[in-house]
């Protein structure tokens, strides 16, 4: 008898301290790109208590008000009550941004093409487990945390507060298909005066049931605020840093991760553009029916315009020879740094929305790396 395979993934809400930092970092990036599409930005943020520290390197002709951006993002997330210990109007903001090192810049800015802003291997993944071609566990974990924010903001559960997280575990059958929902965990910050029974009922009826739907059975283990109380949260309770939720940002631990974070970085940083292009390629391969799941690896050297490596792999047998598929990828997808930036439109101020609930799997956002517009070309190229 084959033992079931389990997958577990977590997501965090936009009010989680690390996600507050990611959103501020990407809002700073977007503000620069809105004025100067050629801006080079690496903005890092730390939040702790009622303080926000913005640091990093920026080379741009744009002139922005960083403190105003910090307060706007913080207010939109929902930190507007001083009783939370961190709020948009009273938080102390320290800004320490300076120009990119000229030693790095000389490798990045070239006459015709951009060189990679760093070295490393960058991964993209896709699977036919869900309509979004994302792993099922991370897909549902993100749905739960988005729903937590939605019912907090629309007044259905007004006693919710911005910080929160969710975790989902699925069992898979012998063919790797999602078969059974094993457990759902939701932890959410809440007001001090809410009764636990009301909290349990509200989260179950307005968050878990609408999201998980038919997957819920009497055997599903459901945990809501398992420690019993979550009043103190956000930056007042836990220091946050940009780039500390890289698995939440990608595929929930399915597939590999190169280790580099995304938020706050312009597209010359291949941590971001390489990972986005790898997702674009993987998604088109799966959409073309050439694999049930697919991982793309792209390796770059700092200052170089073309990848050192392009590799295609799958946990299951590919529909075509991997060498043929790699040739097709090189032929049909622009893989230079400038090519990736241009084809995906990564000079646009579009990144703040990526900073919470995952950088992949949301077609409604209009993100170019989520399109499957090259699937037909791939299919024809590999089967001619």
C-alpha positions as CSV (number, residue, x, y, z in Angstrom):
1,X,0.0,0.0,0.0
2,X,1.4,3.4,-1.0
3,X,1.7,5.9,1.8
4,X,0.0,9.3,1.0
5,X,2.3,12.2,0.2
6,X,1.6,15.4,2.2
7,X,2.3,19.0,1.3
8,X,2.0,21.9,3.7
9,X,2.3,25.6,3.0
10,X,1.7,28.8,4.9
11,X,0.7,32.4,4.0
12,X,0.7,35.6,6.1
13,X,-1.5,38.6,5.9
14,X,-0.5,42.0,4.8
15,X,-0.3,43.1,8.4
16,X,2.4,40.6,9.3
17,X,5.5,42.5,10.3
18,X,7.6,41.0,7.5
19,X,5.0,41.8,5.0
20,X,4.7,45.4,6.2
21,X,8.3,45.7,5.3
22,X,8.0,44.0,1.9
23,X,5.1,46.4,1.0
24,X,7.0,49.5,2.0
25,X,10.0,48.3,0.1
26,X,8.0,47.8,-3.1
27,X,6.1,51.0,-2.6
28,X,9.4,52.9,-2.5
29,X,10.5,51.0,-5.7
30,X,7.2,51.8,-7.4
31,X,7.4,55.5,-6.5
32,X,10.8,55.7,-8.2
33,X,9.7,53.7,-11.3
34,X,6.7,56.0,-11.7
35,X,9.0,59.0,-12.2
36,X,12.1,57.2,-13.6
37,X,11.6,53.8,-15.3
38,X,15.4,53.3,-15.4
39,X,15.8,53.7,-11.6
40,X,17.9,51.2,-9.9
41,X,16.6,50.5,-6.4
42,X,17.4,48.1,-3.5
43,X,15.2,49.3,-0.6
44,X,15.3,47.4,2.7
45,X,12.9,48.0,5.6
46,X,12.9,47.0,9.3
47,X,10.0,47.6,11.6
48,X,10.1,47.3,15.3
49,X,7.8,48.7,17.9
50,X,6.6,52.0,16.5
51,X,9.7,52.6,14.3
52,X,10.3,52.1,10.6
53,X,13.9,52.1,9.3
54,X,14.2,52.4,5.5
55,X,17.7,51.7,4.1
56,X,19.4,50.7,0.9
57,X,20.8,51.9,-2.4
58,X,19.0,54.0,-5.0
59,X,20.3,55.5,-8.3
60,X,17.5,57.6,-9.8
61,X,16.5,61.0,-11.0
62,X,13.2,60.6,-9.1
63,X,12.4,62.7,-6.1
64,X,10.1,61.0,-3.6
65,X,8.9,61.5,-0.1
66,X,9.8,58.2,1.6
67,X,8.1,59.1,4.9
68,X,4.8,59.9,3.2
69,X,5.0,56.5,1.4
70,X,5.7,54.7,4.6
71,X,2.7,56.3,6.3
72,X,0.4,55.7,3.3
73,X,1.3,52.0,3.1
74,X,0.9,51.5,6.8
75,X,-2.5,53.3,6.8
76,X,-3.7,51.2,3.9
77,X,-2.8,48.0,5.6
78,X,-4.9,49.0,8.6
79,X,-2.4,50.2,11.3
80,X,-4.4,53.4,12.2
81,X,-5.1,52.7,15.9
82,X,-2.4,53.9,18.4
83,X,-3.6,51.2,20.8
84,X,-2.0,48.6,18.4
85,X,1.4,50.0,19.4
86,X,2.3,50.7,15.7
87,X,0.3,53.2,13.7
88,X,0.7,55.3,10.5
89,X,0.4,58.7,12.0
90,X,2.8,58.4,15.0
91,X,5.4,55.9,13.9
92,X,9.0,57.2,13.9
93,X,10.6,56.9,10.4
94,X,14.4,56.7,9.8
95,X,15.5,57.0,6.1
96,X,19.0,56.0,5.0
97,X,19.1,55.6,1.2
98,X,22.3,56.2,-0.8
99,X,23.6,55.5,-4.3
100,X,24.4,52.1,-5.7
101,X,28.1,51.2,-5.5
102,X,29.9,52.3,-8.7
103,X,31.7,48.9,-8.7
104,X,28.4,47.1,-9.1
105,X,27.0,49.8,-11.4
106,X,29.7,49.4,-14.0
107,X,28.7,45.8,-14.5
108,X,25.0,46.5,-14.6
109,X,24.8,49.6,-16.8
110,X,26.3,48.7,-20.2
111,X,25.9,50.4,-23.7
112,X,23.4,48.0,-25.2
113,X,22.2,45.5,-22.5
114,X,22.0,45.4,-18.8
115,X,24.2,43.0,-16.9
116,X,22.9,41.0,-14.0
117,X,23.0,42.9,-10.7
118,X,24.2,39.7,-8.9
119,X,25.1,36.1,-9.4
120,X,23.0,33.1,-8.4
121,X,20.5,30.5,-9.6
122,X,16.8,31.5,-9.8
123,X,13.9,29.1,-10.0
124,X,10.4,29.1,-11.3
125,X,7.7,26.4,-10.8
126,X,4.3,25.4,-12.1
127,X,1.9,22.5,-11.6
128,X,-1.5,21.5,-13.0
129,X,-2.8,20.9,-9.5
130,X,-4.8,24.2,-9.6
131,X,-6.3,26.5,-12.2
132,X,-3.6,29.1,-11.3
133,X,-0.9,26.4,-11.9
134,X,0.3,26.8,-8.4
135,X,0.8,24.1,-5.7
136,X,-2.5,23.4,-4.0
137,X,-1.3,24.1,-0.5
138,X,0.1,27.5,-1.1
139,X,-2.8,28.4,-3.3
140,X,-5.4,27.8,-0.5
141,X,-3.1,29.3,2.2
142,X,-3.1,32.6,0.2
143,X,-6.8,32.5,-0.3
144,X,-7.3,32.2,3.5
145,X,-5.1,35.2,4.3
146,X,-6.6,37.3,1.6
147,X,-10.0,36.5,3.0
148,X,-8.9,37.5,6.5
149,X,-8.0,40.9,5.2
150,X,-11.2,41.2,3.2
151,X,-13.6,40.5,6.1
152,X,-11.6,42.8,8.3
153,X,-11.9,45.7,5.9
154,X,-15.5,45.2,4.8
155,X,-16.8,45.0,8.3
156,X,-18.0,41.4,8.4
157,X,-15.5,40.7,11.2
158,X,-14.7,44.2,12.5
159,X,-12.8,42.8,15.6
160,X,-10.0,41.4,13.4
161,X,-6.7,43.2,13.4
162,X,-4.1,43.3,10.6
163,X,-1.7,40.6,11.7
164,X,-2.4,37.0,10.9
165,X,-1.4,33.8,9.1
166,X,-2.7,30.5,7.7
167,X,-1.4,27.1,7.1
168,X,-2.9,24.3,4.9
169,X,-2.0,20.6,4.6
170,X,-3.2,18.4,1.8
171,X,-2.7,14.6,1.1
172,X,-2.0,13.6,-2.5
173,X,-2.8,10.3,-4.2
174,X,-0.4,8.0,-6.0
175,X,-0.6,10.2,-9.1
176,X,0.3,13.3,-7.1
177,X,-3.2,14.8,-7.3
178,X,-4.7,16.6,-4.2
179,X,-6.9,14.0,-2.6
180,X,-7.8,15.1,0.9
181,X,-7.6,18.2,3.1
182,X,-5.8,17.1,6.3
183,X,-5.7,20.3,8.3
184,X,-6.3,24.1,8.3
185,X,-4.7,26.5,10.7
186,X,-5.7,30.1,11.0
187,X,-4.1,32.5,13.5
188,X,-5.4,36.1,13.5
189,X,-4.9,39.1,15.6
190,X,-8.1,40.4,17.3
191,X,-9.4,43.0,19.6
192,X,-9.1,42.4,23.3
193,X,-12.8,42.4,24.0
194,X,-13.9,39.6,21.6
195,X,-15.1,36.4,23.2
196,X,-13.3,33.3,22.0
197,X,-16.5,31.5,21.0
198,X,-17.4,34.5,18.8
199,X,-14.0,34.5,17.3
200,X,-14.0,30.8,16.5
201,X,-17.5,31.0,14.9
202,X,-16.7,34.1,12.9
203,X,-13.4,32.8,11.5
204,X,-14.9,29.4,10.7
205,X,-18.1,30.7,9.0
206,X,-16.7,33.8,7.2
207,X,-13.1,32.7,6.4
208,X,-12.5,28.9,6.4
209,X,-15.8,27.5,5.1
210,X,-16.1,30.0,2.1
211,X,-12.5,29.4,1.1
212,X,-12.0,25.7,1.6
213,X,-15.6,24.7,0.6
214,X,-15.9,21.1,-0.5
215,X,-12.4,20.2,0.8
216,X,-13.6,20.4,4.4
217,X,-14.8,17.1,5.9
218,X,-15.5,15.9,9.4
219,X,-12.0,14.4,9.4
220,X,-10.3,17.8,8.6
221,X,-8.4,19.1,11.6
222,X,-9.3,22.8,12.0
223,X,-7.2,25.0,14.4
224,X,-8.1,28.7,15.0
225,X,-5.8,30.7,17.2
226,X,-4.5,27.5,18.8
227,X,-2.6,29.4,21.5
228,X,-5.9,30.9,22.6
229,X,-5.2,34.6,22.4
230,X,-3.6,36.9,19.7
231,X,-4.2,40.6,20.8
232,X,-0.7,42.0,20.6
233,X,0.6,41.6,17.1
234,X,2.2,43.4,14.2
235,X,5.5,45.3,14.6
236,X,4.6,46.1,18.2
237,X,5.0,42.4,19.0
238,X,7.6,41.2,16.5
239,X,10.4,42.8,14.5
240,X,9.8,42.7,10.7
241,X,12.3,42.6,7.9
242,X,12.1,42.8,4.1
243,X,12.6,39.5,2.4
244,X,12.0,37.2,5.3
245,X,9.0,35.4,3.8
246,X,10.6,34.1,0.5
247,X,8.8,30.7,0.7
248,X,5.5,32.4,1.2
249,X,6.3,34.7,-1.7
250,X,7.0,31.7,-4.1
251,X,5.6,28.1,-4.0
252,X,5.2,27.2,-0.3
253,X,8.3,25.0,-0.2
254,X,7.4,23.0,-3.4
255,X,10.4,23.3,-5.8
256,X,13.6,25.0,-4.9
257,X,14.4,28.6,-4.1
258,X,17.6,30.5,-5.0
259,X,17.6,32.3,-1.6
260,X,17.3,35.9,-2.9
261,X,14.3,38.0,-1.9
262,X,12.2,40.0,-4.3
263,X,10.7,43.1,-2.7
264,X,12.4,46.5,-3.0
265,X,14.6,45.4,-5.9
266,X,14.3,46.7,-9.4
267,X,14.4,44.3,-12.3
268,X,18.2,44.5,-13.0
269,X,18.4,42.4,-9.8
270,X,18.0,38.9,-11.3
271,X,16.7,37.7,-7.9
272,X,13.5,39.2,-9.1
273,X,13.5,39.3,-13.0
274,X,15.1,35.8,-13.2
275,X,12.6,34.3,-10.8
276,X,9.7,36.0,-12.7
277,X,10.9,34.8,-16.1
278,X,11.4,31.2,-14.7
279,X,7.8,31.2,-13.5
280,X,6.7,32.5,-16.9
281,X,8.5,29.7,-18.7
282,X,7.4,26.9,-16.3
283,X,3.8,28.1,-16.5
284,X,3.8,28.0,-20.3
285,X,5.3,24.5,-20.4
286,X,2.6,23.2,-18.1
287,X,-0.1,25.1,-20.0
288,X,1.2,23.5,-23.2
289,X,0.7,20.0,-21.8
290,X,4.4,19.3,-22.0
291,X,4.6,18.5,-18.3
292,X,2.3,18.0,-15.3
293,X,4.7,20.0,-13.2
294,X,7.9,21.8,-14.1
295,X,10.8,23.6,-12.5
296,X,13.0,26.1,-14.5
297,X,16.5,27.0,-13.3
298,X,18.3,30.1,-14.6
299,X,21.8,30.9,-13.4
300,X,23.5,34.3,-13.9
301,X,26.9,35.8,-13.2
302,X,27.1,39.4,-12.0
303,X,27.7,41.9,-14.8
304,X,26.9,39.2,-17.5
305,X,23.9,39.7,-19.9
306,X,23.1,36.1,-20.7
307,X,22.4,33.2,-18.3
308,X,25.2,30.7,-17.5
309,X,22.6,27.9,-17.3
310,X,19.1,27.1,-18.4
311,X,17.6,23.8,-17.1
312,X,14.2,22.2,-17.2
313,X,13.2,19.5,-14.7
314,X,10.1,17.7,-13.5
315,X,9.1,15.4,-10.7
316,X,7.4,13.3,-13.4
317,X,8.3,12.3,-16.9
318,X,8.2,15.1,-19.4
319,X,6.1,14.8,-22.6
320,X,9.2,15.5,-24.7
321,X,13.0,15.2,-24.3
322,X,14.4,17.6,-21.8
323,X,17.1,18.7,-24.1
324,X,14.6,19.5,-26.9
325,X,12.6,21.5,-24.4
326,X,15.6,23.5,-23.2
327,X,16.4,24.3,-26.8
328,X,12.8,25.5,-27.3
329,X,13.0,27.6,-24.2
330,X,16.2,29.3,-25.3
331,X,14.6,29.9,-28.8
332,X,11.2,31.2,-27.7
333,X,12.0,33.2,-24.5
334,X,14.4,36.2,-24.3
335,X,16.7,35.3,-21.5
336,X,19.1,38.2,-21.4
337,X,18.6,40.6,-18.5
338,X,17.4,43.3,-20.9
339,X,15.2,40.8,-22.7
340,X,13.5,39.6,-19.5
341,X,12.9,43.1,-18.4
342,X,11.4,44.2,-21.8
343,X,9.2,41.2,-22.5
344,X,7.7,41.1,-18.9
345,X,7.4,44.9,-18.7
346,X,9.3,45.2,-15.5
347,X,10.0,48.9,-15.7
348,X,6.4,49.6,-14.6
349,X,5.4,50.6,-11.1
350,X,3.5,47.3,-10.5
351,X,5.3,45.7,-7.6
352,X,3.6,46.8,-4.4
353,X,0.7,44.4,-5.1
354,X,3.2,41.5,-5.4
355,X,4.4,42.1,-1.8
356,X,1.6,40.3,-0.1
357,X,-0.3,37.0,-0.9
358,X,2.4,35.8,-3.2
359,X,4.2,37.0,-6.3
360,X,2.7,34.2,-8.5
361,X,-0.6,32.6,-9.2
362,X,-2.9,35.7,-9.6
363,X,-3.9,36.2,-13.2
364,X,-6.4,38.9,-12.2
365,X,-3.5,41.3,-11.4
366,X,-2.5,41.4,-15.1
367,X,1.1,40.3,-14.3
368,X,2.9,39.5,-17.5
369,X,4.8,36.5,-15.9
370,X,1.4,34.8,-15.3
371,X,0.4,34.8,-19.0
372,X,0.4,31.5,-21.0
373,X,0.7,33.3,-24.3
374,X,3.7,31.2,-25.5
375,X,2.2,27.8,-24.7
376,X,1.0,27.2,-28.3
377,X,4.4,28.1,-29.7
378,X,6.2,25.8,-27.3
379,X,3.9,22.9,-28.2
380,X,4.5,23.4,-31.9
381,X,8.2,23.8,-31.5
382,X,8.6,20.6,-29.4
383,X,6.4,18.4,-31.6
384,X,7.3,19.3,-35.1
